[in-house]
Amino acid sequence: MENRGIGIRAVSVIVDSILGLIFFMIVGFLFTGSFTFQVFGAEAMGLGGSWIVLFFLYFFLMEGYMGQTVGKMVTGIKVVKEDGEPCDMQASFIRNILRIIDGIFVYLVGAIFIAISDKKQRLGDRLAGTLVVSA
């Protein structure tokens, strides 16, 4: 298993973020009936909150069931447990809930953790016992 570092993981996150943006536009359209939507107050909270929950579920479910998001499939990487077993739902939940911390300053915190880790693990990976490796 070859642990994968910052560069390829960043490309994967960019692909997933583009998909997330497209999904955000669809959810925004459903909320407002227009792709040029402007929302405020409770409606903005509903739209933003829905997008955050659905984006979390995307990572959690895709990695928990398949070990890969679409971005990881495109870049040829996957998430596994440290013992080489497939990622499970518990590990996926832990690593993805910690995206809140790893994603601070456009994933700067996660990149720092990857850079200083001998196994190239971000905080979420360390606490979940997972690795990102070549598929």
Secondary structure, DSSP 4 states (H G I P E B T S, - for coil): --B--HHHHHHHHHHHHHHHHHHHHHHHHHHHSSSS----HHHHHHHHHHHHHHHHHHHHHHHHHHS--HHHHHHTEEEEETTSPBP-HHHHHHHHHTHHHHTHHHHHHHHHHHHH-TT---HHHHHHTEEEEE-
